[in-house]
Amino acid sequence: MKLFPKEIDFFEIFDRASLNLTKAASLLVSLMENFDNIEARAKEIYEVEQEGDILTHEIMKKLNKTFITPIDREDLYTLASRLDDVLDLIWAAVDRLSVFKIKEPTKEATSMSKDLFTTTEVIHKAIKKLKEKNYSHMQDYCIEINRLENRIDREFRDALGRLFDDVKDPILIIKWKEIYEHLEDASDRCEDVANTLEAIVLKHA
């Protein structure tokens, strides 16, 4: 019985980590839709990213200290790392918007950001089901994450096409290409989260 609180503890931290990720993605959408006070908005997202680092560190520390884990140690480690990757890439996109002094958003960046936010919401729901050991619902959420990743992938390709067709300034093309790549990479890491959750389902369902 003594080990039971440790199990709850792990899932609690993952719940907080995925909620924190959703918060960052929500702030990204707000930035894209309003595009004002960029420095202040970037700072707020950076603070959320720092909170994510603390939560990831907490998970790693507990993994090193806990002899018996509720699910495979490797899966917990991978899940924590991939969630952290998504958050890092959201921050990277925001940082570039600030550093590159982008004057206005593109509709493609806004659309990708919205779909990325939706994806993080689904991840948060999936992790709640992990805590409940509700594996069938987790599987449904993983399918939805994959669907959204494919959609963002298509948006990324369309965004690059429009960028090279419509933008004459080569420097601006380079800037936006990098921002788009960060958003698309964040979506890819979301798919990695789904793959890790599916691996857990296969072992435990």
C-alpha positions as CSV (number, residue, x, y, z in Angstrom):
1,M,0.0,0.0,0.0
2,K,2.9,2.4,0.7
3,L,3.7,2.5,-3.1
4,F,0.2,3.6,-4.0
5,P,0.7,7.3,-3.3
6,K,3.8,7.3,-5.6
7,E,1.6,6.0,-8.5
8,I,-0.9,8.8,-7.9
9,D,2.0,11.3,-7.7
10,F,3.4,10.4,-11.1
11,F,0.1,10.8,-12.8
12,E,-0.5,14.1,-11.0
13,I,2.7,15.5,-12.3
14,F,1.9,14.4,-15.9
15,D,-1.5,15.9,-15.5
16,R,0.1,19.2,-14.5
17,A,2.7,19.0,-17.3
18,S,0.1,18.4,-20.0
19,L,-2.1,21.2,-18.6
20,N,0.9,23.5,-18.6
21,L,1.6,22.6,-22.3
22,T,-2.0,23.4,-23.2
23,K,-1.6,26.8,-21.5
24,A,1.5,27.6,-23.6
25,A,-0.4,26.6,-26.8
26,S,-3.3,28.7,-25.8
27,L,-1.0,31.7,-25.2
28,L,0.5,31.1,-28.7
29,V,-2.9,31.3,-30.3
30,S,-3.7,34.5,-28.4
31,L,-0.4,36.0,-29.6
32,M,-1.1,35.1,-33.2
33,E,-4.7,36.4,-33.1
34,N,-3.9,39.7,-31.4
35,F,-0.2,40.3,-32.4
36,D,0.4,43.1,-29.9
37,N,2.7,43.4,-26.9
38,I,4.9,40.7,-28.4
39,E,7.7,41.0,-25.9
40,A,5.3,40.7,-22.9
41,R,3.4,37.8,-24.5
42,A,6.7,36.1,-25.3
43,K,7.9,36.5,-21.7
44,E,4.7,35.0,-20.4
45,I,5.1,31.9,-22.7
46,Y,8.8,31.7,-21.6
47,E,7.7,31.5,-18.0
48,V,5.3,28.6,-18.9
49,E,8.2,26.9,-20.6
50,Q,10.3,27.3,-17.5
51,E,7.5,25.8,-15.4
52,G,7.4,22.8,-17.9
53,D,11.2,22.3,-17.3
54,I,10.6,22.2,-13.5
55,L,7.8,19.6,-13.9
56,T,10.0,17.5,-16.3
57,H,12.8,17.6,-13.8
58,E,10.4,16.6,-11.0
59,I,9.3,13.5,-13.1
60,M,13.0,12.5,-13.8
61,K,13.9,12.9,-10.2
62,K,11.0,10.7,-9.0
63,L,11.9,8.1,-11.7
64,N,15.4,7.9,-10.3
65,K,14.1,7.5,-6.7
66,T,11.2,5.2,-7.2
67,F,11.9,1.5,-7.3
68,I,8.5,0.4,-8.6
69,T,6.7,2.6,-11.2
70,P,3.0,2.4,-12.2
71,I,3.9,1.8,-15.8
72,D,7.2,1.1,-17.5
73,R,10.0,3.4,-16.4
74,E,11.1,3.9,-20.1
75,D,7.6,4.9,-21.2
76,L,7.3,7.5,-18.4
77,Y,10.7,8.9,-19.3
78,T,9.8,9.1,-23.0
79,L,6.4,10.6,-22.3
80,A,8.0,13.3,-20.1
81,S,10.7,14.1,-22.7
82,R,8.3,14.3,-25.6
83,L,5.9,16.7,-23.7
84,D,8.9,18.8,-22.9
85,D,9.9,18.8,-26.6
86,V,6.5,20.1,-27.7
87,L,6.8,22.9,-25.1
88,D,10.3,23.8,-26.2
89,L,9.3,24.0,-29.8
90,I,6.3,26.3,-29.0
91,W,8.7,28.6,-27.2
92,A,11.2,28.4,-30.1
93,A,8.5,29.6,-32.5
94,V,7.5,32.4,-30.2
95,D,11.1,33.4,-29.6
96,R,11.7,33.7,-33.3
97,L,8.6,35.9,-33.8
98,S,10.2,38.2,-31.3
99,V,13.8,38.0,-32.4
100,F,12.9,38.4,-36.1
101,K,10.7,41.4,-35.2
102,I,7.8,39.9,-37.3
103,K,5.3,42.7,-37.9
104,E,2.2,40.7,-38.6
105,P,1.2,37.0,-38.5
106,T,0.2,34.9,-41.5
107,K,-3.1,33.2,-41.6
108,E,-1.2,29.9,-42.0
109,A,0.8,30.4,-38.8
110,T,-2.5,31.3,-37.0
111,S,-4.2,28.2,-38.3
112,M,-1.3,25.9,-37.4
113,S,-1.2,27.4,-33.9
114,K,-4.9,26.8,-33.4
115,D,-4.6,23.1,-34.5
116,L,-1.6,22.7,-32.3
117,F,-3.6,24.0,-29.4
118,T,-6.4,21.6,-30.2
119,T,-3.8,18.8,-30.2
120,T,-2.4,19.7,-26.8
121,E,-6.0,19.7,-25.4
122,V,-6.4,16.1,-26.7
123,I,-3.1,15.2,-25.2
124,H,-4.3,16.5,-21.8
125,K,-7.5,14.4,-22.1
126,A,-5.5,11.3,-23.1
127,I,-3.2,11.7,-20.0
128,K,-6.3,12.0,-17.8
129,K,-7.5,8.7,-19.2
130,L,-4.0,7.2,-18.5
131,K,-4.4,8.1,-14.8
132,E,-7.9,6.5,-14.8
133,K,-6.5,3.4,-16.7
134,N,-9.2,4.1,-19.3
135,Y,-7.2,2.6,-22.2
136,S,-9.9,2.4,-24.8
137,H,-10.6,6.2,-24.6
138,M,-6.8,6.8,-24.7
139,Q,-6.6,5.0,-28.0
140,D,-9.4,7.2,-29.4
141,Y,-7.5,10.3,-28.4
142,C,-4.2,9.0,-29.9
143,I,-6.0,8.5,-33.3
144,E,-7.3,12.1,-33.0
145,I,-3.7,13.4,-32.3
146,N,-2.5,11.6,-35.4
147,R,-5.3,13.1,-37.5
148,L,-4.4,16.6,-36.3
149,E,-0.7,16.0,-37.0
150,N,-1.5,15.1,-40.6
151,R,-3.6,18.2,-40.9
152,I,-0.8,20.4,-39.5
153,D,1.6,18.7,-41.9
154,R,-0.6,19.6,-44.9
155,E,-1.0,23.2,-43.6
156,F,2.8,23.4,-43.3
157,R,3.3,22.3,-46.9
158,D,0.6,24.8,-48.1
159,A,2.2,27.5,-46.0
160,L,5.7,26.9,-47.6
161,G,4.1,26.9,-51.0
162,R,2.4,30.3,-50.4
163,L,5.5,31.7,-48.8
164,F,7.6,31.1,-51.9
165,D,4.8,32.1,-54.3
166,D,3.7,35.3,-52.6
167,V,6.6,36.8,-50.6
168,K,9.2,38.7,-52.5
169,D,11.6,39.5,-49.6
170,P,14.0,36.5,-49.3
171,I,14.9,37.4,-45.7
172,L,11.2,37.3,-44.7
173,I,10.9,33.9,-46.4
174,I,13.8,32.6,-44.3
175,K,12.2,34.0,-41.1
176,W,8.8,32.5,-41.7
177,K,10.1,29.2,-43.0
178,E,11.9,28.7,-39.6
179,I,8.8,29.7,-37.6
180,Y,6.7,27.3,-39.7
181,E,9.2,24.5,-39.1
182,H,9.1,24.9,-35.3
183,L,5.3,24.7,-35.4
184,E,5.4,21.6,-37.6
185,D,8.1,20.0,-35.4
186,A,6.0,20.7,-32.3
187,S,3.1,18.8,-34.0
188,D,5.5,15.9,-34.8
189,R,6.5,15.7,-31.2
190,C,2.7,15.6,-30.3
191,E,2.5,12.5,-32.5
192,D,5.5,11.0,-30.6
193,V,3.4,11.6,-27.4
194,A,0.5,9.7,-29.0
195,N,2.9,6.8,-30.0
196,T,4.2,6.6,-26.5
197,L,0.7,6.5,-25.1
198,E,-0.3,3.8,-27.6
199,A,2.8,1.7,-26.6
200,I,1.5,2.0,-22.9
201,V,-2.0,0.9,-24.0
202,L,-0.6,-2.2,-25.8
203,K,1.3,-3.2,-22.7
204,H,-1.5,-2.6,-20.2
205,A,-4.9,-2.9,-21.9
